[in-house]
Amino acid sequence: MHAQFSADVLHRYRAIAELADRGDGGEQDTARRLLARMKTQNPGIHQAAFPPEPLPQGPMDPGHPIWTDLAARFRDTVAWATQAAYEAAQLEEARLQAEDVVEVKTRILKSGRWQVAARINLDDLDDCANALSAIQQEVFIETVLEAVRESLREALTMSGDE
């Protein structure tokens, strides 16, 4: 019940509205005139007598649990993808850092031994130790090891050709 109108007034209004919609001839005309007068004398009575019904919670309703769940999953997926992209960028930065600051050299020593060495400036090593996260340090190390592996592969290939 609307606080401004009594239950009897709202009931009467609904009955007259019913006659205005479905009545016969003069009965319908009289009901329409009476309805118009009641609306003029009582602003807001129609909304009070016939409040809008809430929209059904069907599958197409944006508030439906299906869409709420999907939106939550989408947010979780986007957050995960953003984090993964950030981590991948950080790992790529560590790989590029290793390629930039580490020099892998090979040589044959006078003793007839083949040597491979990874050289890094101490300042660069300190910077990497302080700036790289644990996982970035692992990528840095793996990048240096891969460069050493490649040097060893080349040496094995060249020795096999002799």
Backbone as a chain_set.jsonl record, in Angstrom:
{"seq": "MHAQFSADVLHRYRAIAELADRGDGGEQDTARRLLARMKTQNPGIHQAAFPPEPLPQGPMDPGHPIWTDLAARFRDTVAWATQAAYEAAQLEEARLQAEDVVEVKTRILKSGRWQVAARINLDDLDDCANALSAIQQEVFIETVLEAVRESLREALTMSGDE", "coords": {"N": [[0.838, -1.181, 0.0], [0.492, 2.221, -0.769], [1.73, 4.951, 1.027], [0.48, 7.438, 0.869], [-2.107, 7.059, -0.044], [-5.162, 5.496, 0.92], [-6.005, 2.023, 1.44], [-8.62, 1.49, 0.617], [-9.158, 3.589, -1.196], [-7.278, 3.076, -3.187], [-8.179, 0.541, -3.992], [-10.695, 1.184, -5.012], [-9.923, 2.879, -7.126], [-8.559, 1.028, -8.764], [-10.692, -0.632, -9.488], [-12.285, 1.107, -10.966], [-10.505, 1.699, -13.022], [-10.408, -0.794, -14.209], [-13.006, -0.995, -15.242], [-12.831, 1.138, -17.057], [-11.113, 0.091, -18.91], [-12.362, -2.318, -19.742], [-15.072, -2.069, -19.767], [-18.537, -1.607, -20.979], [-19.684, 0.453, -23.601], [-21.424, 3.263, -22.492], [-20.832, 2.86, -19.822], [-18.054, 2.437, -19.846], [-17.162, 4.937, -20.832], [-18.01, 6.659, -18.765], [-16.473, 5.635, -16.649], [-13.915, 6.237, -17.563], [-13.951, 9.056, -17.524], [-14.303, 9.47, -14.764], [-11.972, 8.263, -13.823], [-10.018, 9.969, -14.933], [-10.621, 12.288, -13.491], [-10.05, 11.422, -10.882], [-7.279, 11.038, -11.118], [-6.462, 13.672, -11.562], [-7.243, 14.897, -9.171], [-5.826, 13.419, -7.342], [-2.722, 13.265, -7.562], [-0.311, 10.92, -8.688], [-1.693, 8.657, -8.045], [-2.183, 6.592, -9.86], [0.33, 5.319, -10.201], [0.627, 4.447, -7.611], [-1.483, 2.675, -7.36], [-0.966, 0.851, -9.358], [1.843, -0.27, -9.188], [5.083, -0.499, -10.762], [6.16, -3.679, -11.869], [8.871, -5.672, -10.747], [11.541, -6.422, -12.974], [11.736, -9.615, -14.526], [13.998, -12.16, -13.423], [15.449, -13.35, -15.647], [17.481, -15.271, -17.999], [18.492, -13.307, -19.72], [18.663, -11.01, -18.295], [20.8, -8.536, -17.032], [21.533, -8.718, -14.331], [21.32, -11.337, -13.703], [22.395, -14.407, -12.236], [24.019, -15.943, -13.955], [25.31, -14.091, -15.626], [26.544, -12.493, -13.75], [28.333, -14.296, -12.612], [29.835, -14.888, -14.905], [30.94, -12.367, -15.437], [32.545, -12.063, -13.168], [34.329, -14.173, -13.558], [35.5, -13.298, -15.921], [36.76, -10.938, -15.049], [38.616, -12.124, -13.299], [40.102, -13.62, -15.123], [41.158, -11.627, -16.782], [42.698, -10.264, -14.905], [44.528, -12.288, -14.263], [45.738, -12.662, -16.791], [46.877, -10.169, -17.179], [48.713, -10.111, -15.08], [50.3, -12.288, -15.864], [51.319, -11.325, -18.292], [52.794, -9.171, -17.357], [54.7, -10.52, -15.78], [55.951, -12.022, -17.783], [57.087, -9.969, -19.28], [58.892, -9.034, -17.399], [60.569, -11.255, -17.188], [61.591, -11.343, -19.757], [63.004, -8.976, -19.728], [65.055, -9.66, -17.933], [66.349, -11.631, -19.452], [67.258, -10.1, -21.635], [68.939, -8.376, -20.25], [70.943, -10.154, -19.393], [72.015, -10.902, -21.884], [73.025, -8.469, -22.612], [74.954, -7.65, -20.658], [76.659, -9.772, -20.1], [79.489, -11.389, -21.29], [80.391, -13.97, -23.341], [83.137, -15.862, -23.968], [85.38, -17.812, -25.921], [88.356, -19.779, -26.121], [91.452, -21.259, -27.153], [93.781, -22.547, -25.087], [97.344, -22.175, -24.381], [98.175, -24.498, -23.354], [96.837, -26.323, -24.766], [94.254, -26.715, -24.177], [90.723, -26.2, -24.414], [88.803, -23.35, -23.668], [86.004, -21.89, -22.142], [84.495, -18.907, -21.184], [82.548, -16.882, -19.079], [82.074, -13.528, -18.798], [81.545, -10.764, -16.706], [81.083, -7.457, -15.753], [81.831, -6.282, -12.504], [80.25, -4.231, -11.366], [77.967, -4.401, -12.941], [77.168, -6.964, -12.226], [76.568, -6.564, -9.495], [74.436, -4.749, -9.805], [72.543, -6.397, -11.093], [72.168, -8.32, -9.106], [70.923, -6.813, -7.151], [68.722, -5.64, -8.435], [67.209, -7.565, -9.811], [64.527, -9.892, -9.463], [64.085, -13.048, -7.709], [63.168, -14.989, -9.564], [63.764, -13.673, -11.922], [66.521, -13.625, -11.715], [67.036, -16.33, -12.042], [66.282, -16.645, -14.739], [68.159, -14.97, -15.896], [70.536, -16.379, -15.259], [70.008, -18.795, -16.652], [70.007, -17.81, -19.266], [72.671, -17.027, -19.592], [73.875, -19.537, -19.252], [72.818, -20.832, -21.494], [74.114, -19.452, -23.532], [76.741, -20.298, -23.054], [76.375, -23.036, -23.534], [75.807, -22.939, -26.287], [78.265, -22.038, -27.278], [79.834, -24.235, -26.616], [78.564, -26.209, -28.177], [79.198, -25.274, -30.745], [81.964, -25.549, -30.666], [82.187, -28.335, -30.429], [81.064, -29.106, -32.831], [82.889, -28.007, -34.646], [85.201, -29.395, -33.919], [84.528, -31.954, -34.641], [84.534, -31.782, -37.379], [87.118, -31.814, -38.194]], "CA": [[0.0, 0.0, 0.0], [1.204, 3.485, -0.841], [1.453, 5.684, 2.268], [-0.333, 8.623, 0.591], [-3.474, 6.659, -0.367], [-5.669, 4.381, 1.728], [-6.252, 0.796, 0.685], [-9.952, 1.609, -0.003], [-9.07, 4.494, -2.355], [-6.542, 2.356, -4.237], [-9.062, -0.516, -4.477], [-11.728, 1.848, -5.83], [-9.261, 3.326, -8.345], [-8.312, -0.153, -9.602], [-11.978, -1.101, -10.024], [-12.701, 2.059, -12.012], [-9.574, 1.498, -14.141], [-10.839, -2.032, -14.866], [-14.183, -0.645, -16.047], [-12.403, 2.003, -18.152], [-10.472, -0.761, -19.908], [-13.164, -3.429, -20.244], [-16.519, -1.826, -19.659], [-19.331, -1.518, -22.207], [-20.314, 1.703, -24.004], [-21.504, 4.399, -21.576], [-20.153, 2.487, -18.587], [-16.63, 2.654, -20.089], [-16.952, 6.384, -20.938], [-18.153, 7.225, -17.42], [-15.313, 5.191, -15.875], [-12.749, 6.99, -18.037], [-14.058, 10.425, -16.989], [-14.069, 9.375, -13.324], [-10.546, 7.945, -13.671], [-9.271, 11.2, -15.22], [-10.85, 13.2, -12.374], [-9.295, 10.902, -9.737], [-5.857, 11.3, -11.377], [-6.24, 15.108, -11.376], [-7.395, 15.219, -7.755], [-4.874, 12.62, -6.557], [-1.518, 13.004, -8.36], [0.471, 9.751, -8.299], [-2.544, 7.53, -7.649], [-2.049, 5.477, -10.802], [1.556, 4.609, -9.855], [0.413, 3.786, -6.324], [-2.411, 1.563, -7.564], [-0.337, -0.106, -10.272], [3.302, -0.077, -9.156], [5.76, -1.325, -11.769], [6.658, -4.961, -11.377], [10.304, -5.842, -11.028], [11.842, -7.227, -14.157], [12.039, -11.008, -14.172], [15.405, -12.522, -13.395], [15.671, -14.34, -16.695], [18.873, -15.385, -18.448], [18.943, -12.126, -20.449], [18.77, -9.909, -17.345], [22.21, -8.35, -16.665], [21.767, -9.081, -12.944], [21.133, -12.778, -13.549], [23.622, -15.046, -11.727], [24.884, -16.411, -15.053], [26.134, -12.97, -16.09], [27.365, -12.076, -12.623], [29.422, -15.272, -12.534], [30.675, -14.696, -16.086], [31.699, -11.125, -15.241], [33.59, -12.333, -12.165], [35.351, -15.005, -14.204], [36.199, -12.452, -16.888], [37.671, -10.093, -14.274], [39.705, -12.976, -12.821], [40.932, -13.983, -16.283], [41.898, -10.433, -17.194], [43.716, -10.017, -13.877], [45.555, -13.304, -14.441], [46.457, -12.387, -18.036], [47.682, -8.971, -16.944], [49.836, -10.528, -14.237], [51.173, -13.146, -16.672], [52.015, -10.463, -19.251], [53.78, -8.416, -16.581], [55.791, -11.433, -15.431], [56.677, -12.351, -19.016], [57.908, -8.795, -19.608], [59.993, -9.013, -16.433], [61.501, -12.331, -17.551], [62.255, -10.912, -20.988], [63.971, -7.962, -19.307], [66.203, -10.375, -17.354], [67.059, -12.269, -20.562], [67.962, -9.048, -22.373], [70.007, -7.898, -19.366], [72.033, -11.131, -19.47], [72.643, -10.786, -23.2], [73.687, -7.174, -22.707], [76.08, -7.427, -19.74], [77.544, -10.934, -19.979], [80.242, -11.696, -22.508], [80.865, -15.352, -23.339], [84.292, -15.961, -24.877], [86.073, -19.114, -25.96], [89.728, -19.726, -26.678], [92.29, -22.443, -26.941], [94.911, -22.157, -24.258], [98.652, -22.67, -24.814], [98.296, -25.882, -22.868], [96.069, -27.182, -25.657], [92.89, -26.88, -23.658], [89.704, -25.26, -24.887], [88.224, -22.678, -22.512], [84.858, -21.004, -22.33], [84.399, -18.046, -20.002], [81.489, -15.872, -19.035], [82.63, -12.385, -18.093], [80.592, -9.706, -16.385], [81.629, -6.376, -14.933], [81.341, -6.405, -11.121], [79.151, -3.274, -11.139], [76.776, -4.985, -13.573], [76.768, -8.095, -11.4], [75.896, -5.995, -8.313], [73.139, -4.209, -10.253], [71.643, -7.535, -11.334], [71.859, -8.954, -7.817], [70.017, -5.937, -6.399], [67.532, -5.225, -9.186], [66.419, -8.679, -10.352], [63.852, -10.775, -8.513], [64.641, -14.407, -7.709], [62.854, -15.662, -10.833], [64.525, -12.989, -12.956], [67.899, -14.1, -11.596], [67.074, -17.667, -12.669], [66.257, -16.448, -16.194], [69.474, -14.402, -16.198], [71.491, -17.498, -15.209], [69.705, -19.712, -17.768], [70.419, -17.16, -20.514], [74.137, -17.144, -19.65], [74.182, -20.952, -19.485], [72.496, -21.156, -22.889], [75.201, -18.909, -24.356], [77.871, -21.211, -22.854], [76.02, -24.266, -24.27], [75.964, -22.681, -27.726], [79.71, -22.011, -27.558], [80.306, -25.618, -26.547], [78.038, -26.895, -29.372], [80.0, -24.833, -31.89], [83.292, -26.164, -30.539], [82.047, -29.762, -30.733], [80.824, -29.234, -34.277], [84.146, -27.705, -35.342], [86.167, -30.47, -33.647], [84.083, -33.133, -35.388], [84.789, -31.559, -38.801], [88.55, -31.928, -38.501]], "C": [[0.873, 1.231, 0.0], [0.791, 4.329, 0.36], [0.503, 6.855, 2.051], [-1.807, 8.27, 0.383], [-3.898, 5.481, 0.497], [-5.912, 3.18, 0.82], [-7.597, 0.871, -0.019], [-9.903, 2.471, -1.253], [-8.358, 3.78, -3.506], [-7.39, 1.238, -4.838], [-10.125, 0.069, -5.413], [-11.124, 2.285, -7.163], [-9.031, 2.147, -9.295], [-9.601, -0.66, -10.248], [-12.451, -0.187, -11.147], [-11.798, 1.901, -13.227], [-9.947, 0.247, -14.926], [-12.045, -1.759, -15.757], [-13.796, 0.218, -17.249], [-11.746, 1.185, -19.267], [-11.443, -1.739, -20.56], [-14.675, -3.211, -20.192], [-17.193, -1.725, -21.021], [-19.864, -0.1, -22.389], [-20.206, 2.826, -22.994], [-20.78, 4.118, -20.26], [-18.652, 2.777, -18.703], [-16.323, 4.149, -20.15], [-17.013, 7.044, -19.557], [-16.934, 6.862, -16.569], [-14.064, 5.965, -16.292], [-12.765, 8.417, -17.503], [-13.741, 10.429, -15.493], [-12.589, 9.1, -13.036], [-9.695, 9.203, -13.888], [-9.416, 12.189, -14.064], [-10.059, 12.742, -11.141], [-7.796, 11.163, -9.901], [-5.532, 12.774, -11.142], [-6.276, 15.471, -9.897], [-6.352, 14.522, -6.875], [-3.621, 12.295, -7.38], [-0.737, 11.803, -7.797], [-0.362, 8.536, -7.945], [-2.376, 6.334, -8.585], [-0.797, 4.646, -10.473], [1.398, 3.859, -8.533], [-0.477, 2.556, -6.483], [-1.793, 0.465, -8.423], [1.18, 0.11, -10.284], [3.964, -0.971, -10.206], [6.288, -2.606, -11.128], [8.145, -5.057, -11.665], [10.495, -6.725, -12.252], [12.164, -8.657, -13.733], [13.541, -11.26, -14.245], [15.655, -13.652, -14.398], [17.122, -14.336, -17.138], [19.388, -14.137, -19.169], [19.087, -10.913, -19.537], [20.233, -9.758, -16.929], [22.519, -8.732, -15.219], [21.64, -10.567, -12.681], [22.458, -13.405, -13.099], [24.565, -15.549, -12.821], [25.852, -15.304, -15.454], [27.034, -12.452, -14.97], [28.575, -12.991, -12.501], [30.39, -15.091, -13.707], [31.526, -13.437, -15.939], [32.825, -11.338, -14.24], [34.713, -13.169, -12.775], [36.177, -14.19, -15.196], [37.194, -11.543, -16.169], [38.866, -10.899, -13.786], [40.662, -13.322, -13.957], [41.767, -12.801, -16.735], [43.005, -10.133, -16.188], [44.86, -11.019, -14.028], [46.401, -12.997, -15.676], [47.358, -11.158, -17.883], [48.914, -9.318, -16.123], [50.821, -11.371, -15.046], [51.969, -12.307, -17.675], [53.102, -9.652, -18.55], [54.981, -9.302, -16.247], [56.614, -11.806, -16.662], [57.588, -11.192, -19.421], [59.109, -8.718, -18.67], [61.03, -10.076, -16.772], [62.272, -11.965, -18.813], [63.308, -9.853, -20.663], [65.227, -8.617, -18.729], [67.033, -11.044, -18.455], [67.867, -11.232, -21.345], [69.13, -8.492, -21.56], [71.212, -8.839, -19.443], [72.768, -11.015, -20.803], [73.452, -9.508, -23.319], [74.964, -7.093, -21.866], [77.053, -8.601, -19.625], [78.192, -11.21, -21.336], [80.757, -13.13, -22.382], [81.95, -15.454, -24.405], [84.859, -17.37, -24.818], [87.479, -18.892, -26.512], [90.432, -21.051, -26.409], [93.529, -21.959, -26.203], [96.217, -22.747, -24.813], [98.852, -24.124, -24.399], [97.526, -26.858, -23.747], [94.648, -27.45, -25.145], [91.981, -25.812, -24.236], [89.042, -24.657, -23.661], [87.021, -21.834, -22.944], [84.714, -20.204, -21.04], [83.238, -17.067, -20.171], [82.026, -14.722, -18.206], [81.543, -11.325, -17.915], [81.281, -8.691, -15.486], [81.026, -6.487, -13.533], [80.192, -5.432, -10.814], [77.845, -3.803, -11.744], [76.254, -6.168, -12.76], [76.035, -7.616, -10.141], [74.516, -5.449, -8.679], [72.117, -5.327, -10.45], [71.235, -8.192, -10.018], [70.835, -8.128, -7.04], [68.697, -5.664, -7.118], [66.642, -6.382, -9.631], [65.778, -9.486, -9.226], [64.472, -12.165, -8.612], [64.372, -15.108, -9.042], [63.595, -14.995, -11.992], [65.993, -13.427, -12.909], [68.049, -15.478, -12.231], [67.095, -17.552, -14.189], [67.6, -15.884, -16.657], [70.51, -15.52, -16.278], [71.272, -18.447, -16.386], [70.139, -19.116, -19.103], [71.932, -17.253, -20.685], [74.527, -18.595, -19.937], [73.889, -21.353, -20.926], [73.585, -20.628, -23.828], [76.449, -19.796, -24.244], [77.61, -22.511, -23.612], [76.238, -24.086, -25.77], [77.443, -22.659, -28.116], [80.278, -23.425, -27.568], [79.812, -26.418, -27.754], [78.88, -26.55, -30.594], [81.378, -25.5, -31.864], [83.229, -27.646, -30.877], [81.829, -29.972, -32.222], [82.114, -29.003, -35.069], [85.172, -28.812, -35.121], [85.798, -31.719, -34.436], [84.366, -33.009, -36.866], [86.245, -31.779, -39.175], [88.93, -33.278, -38.988]], "O": [[1.888, 1.277, 0.696], [-0.397, 4.407, 0.672], [-0.218, 7.23, 2.976], [-2.673, 9.113, 0.615], [-3.104, 4.582, 0.775], [-6.01, 3.31, -0.4], [-7.727, 0.375, -1.138], [-10.527, 2.138, -2.261], [-8.784, 3.869, -4.657], [-7.339, 1.002, -6.045], [-10.411, -0.491, -6.472], [-11.734, 2.088, -8.214], [-9.281, 2.259, -10.495], [-9.604, -1.067, -11.41], [-12.96, -0.659, -12.164], [-12.28, 1.965, -14.358], [-9.824, 0.215, -16.151], [-12.103, -2.232, -16.892], [-14.356, 0.06, -18.334], [-11.822, 1.557, -20.438], [-11.378, -1.975, -21.766], [-15.45, -4.1, -20.545], [-16.541, -1.751, -22.065], [-20.424, 0.485, -21.461], [-19.117, 3.295, -22.662], [-20.191, 5.016, -19.66], [-18.047, 3.301, -17.768], [-15.326, 4.592, -19.58], [-16.175, 7.882, -19.223], [-16.42, 7.711, -15.841], [-13.241, 6.309, -15.443], [-11.733, 8.937, -17.079], [-13.0, 11.287, -15.013], [-12.028, 9.658, -12.094], [-8.768, 9.471, -13.124], [-8.449, 12.854, -13.694], [-9.469, 13.563, -10.439], [-7.116, 11.478, -8.925], [-4.478, 13.105, -10.599], [-5.452, 16.252, -9.42], [-6.04, 14.998, -5.784], [-3.472, 11.166, -7.847], [-0.533, 11.692, -6.588], [0.184, 7.493, -7.584], [-2.422, 5.187, -8.139], [-0.853, 3.417, -10.465], [1.957, 2.778, -8.352], [-0.264, 1.531, -5.835], [-2.074, -0.717, -8.225], [1.735, 0.609, -11.264], [3.475, -2.061, -10.503], [6.789, -2.605, -10.003], [8.622, -4.584, -12.697], [9.717, -7.641, -12.517], [12.793, -8.877, -12.698], [14.252, -10.64, -15.035], [16.025, -14.765, -14.022], [17.906, -13.493, -16.702], [20.599, -13.925, -19.228], [19.591, -9.879, -19.976], [20.855, -10.736, -16.515], [23.669, -9.043, -14.908], [21.833, -11.014, -11.55], [23.525, -12.975, -13.537], [25.78, -15.575, -12.627], [27.052, -15.536, -15.604], [28.16, -12.023, -15.222], [29.7, -12.528, -12.311], [31.607, -15.135, -13.53], [32.708, -13.445, -16.283], [33.936, -10.848, -14.44], [35.894, -12.91, -12.541], [37.391, -14.364, -15.301], [38.331, -11.389, -16.613], [40.001, -10.425, -13.846], [41.88, -13.318, -13.778], [42.951, -12.952, -17.038], [44.122, -9.789, -16.574], [46.029, -10.645, -13.933], [47.629, -13.061, -15.624], [48.473, -11.129, -18.405], [50.021, -8.877, -16.43], [52.033, -11.193, -14.93], [53.158, -12.551, -17.884], [54.195, -9.47, -19.086], [56.13, -8.892, -16.408], [57.84, -11.895, -16.587], [58.721, -11.406, -19.852], [60.213, -8.376, -19.094], [62.232, -9.833, -16.659], [63.466, -12.246, -18.922], [64.384, -9.841, -21.261], [66.341, -8.174, -19.009], [68.263, -11.031, -18.406], [69.029, -11.468, -21.675], [70.184, -8.176, -22.113], [72.354, -8.391, -19.543], [73.999, -11.029, -20.843], [74.449, -9.462, -24.04], [75.958, -6.523, -22.317], [78.157, -8.438, -19.105], [77.528, -11.255, -22.372], [81.47, -13.461, -21.435], [81.717, -15.174, -25.581], [84.815, -18.029, -23.779], [87.74, -17.951, -27.261], [90.035, -21.835, -25.546], [94.231, -21.059, -26.666], [96.199, -23.689, -25.606], [99.606, -24.869, -25.024], [97.551, -28.067, -23.514], [93.949, -28.327, -25.654], [92.398, -24.687, -24.509], [88.748, -25.376, -22.705], [87.043, -21.163, -23.976], [84.799, -20.755, -19.943], [82.997, -16.517, -21.245], [82.394, -14.906, -17.046], [80.755, -11.036, -18.814], [81.99, -9.066, -14.552], [79.833, -6.758, -13.395], [79.267, -5.78, -10.081], [76.772, -3.678, -11.154], [75.044, -6.35, -12.623], [75.01, -8.184, -9.762], [73.546, -5.661, -7.952], [70.968, -5.212, -10.024], [70.078, -8.574, -9.845], [69.979, -8.683, -6.35], [67.667, -5.477, -6.471], [65.438, -6.195, -9.811], [66.389, -9.733, -8.187], [65.288, -12.426, -9.496], [65.266, -15.754, -9.588], [64.007, -15.669, -12.935], [66.629, -13.58, -13.951], [69.056, -15.765, -12.878], [67.836, -18.273, -14.857], [68.114, -16.284, -17.701], [71.269, -15.603, -17.244], [72.229, -18.857, -17.042], [70.593, -19.847, -19.983], [72.423, -17.523, -21.781], [75.402, -18.855, -20.764], [74.637, -22.133, -21.514], [73.934, -21.286, -24.808], [77.138, -20.018, -25.24], [78.513, -23.038, -24.263], [76.781, -24.965, -26.439], [77.825, -23.195, -29.156], [81.098, -23.77, -28.418], [80.564, -27.224, -28.302], [79.232, -27.428, -31.383], [81.889, -25.951, -32.889], [84.125, -28.164, -31.543], [82.358, -30.92, -32.803], [82.394, -29.71, -36.036], [85.934, -29.138, -36.032], [86.683, -32.466, -34.854], [84.435, -34.023, -37.56], [86.568, -31.916, -40.355], [90.1, -33.521, -39.284]]}, "num_chains": 1, "name": "protein.A"}
